Amino acid sequence: MAETELDRAEKRYAQAKARLLALKNREATKARKLDTRRKIILGGALVDLAERDSNAAAMIERLIRNLPREQDRKACCFSHECTTS
């Protein structure tokens, strides 16, 4: 059976749609990686600051205490009290 012009157009459309979806997925992945990198860098900077500045350490402890999930609070706890319980 011969491929009609409509069939070829639909095939090109489907291919273009797939390319667009792949491009959107790559961009979303790139954005997530950048967001993760920013969070890691900022977190490291905050931990470093807290080691040098007691006011910053107190602020971070307040932030950690207000985290809604207990497992997140445990993962973020750096004080001696958290590591001994």
RANOR-V127971 format. One record per helix or strand of 2 or more residues. SS is the DSSP state (2 for helix, 1 for strand). FROM is the first residue (numbers start at 1). TO is the last residue. If there is no record, write none. Layout:
SS | FROM | TO
SS | FROM | TO
//
This chain:
2 | 5 | 52
2 | 54 | 65
2 | 70 | 76
2 | 80 | 84
//
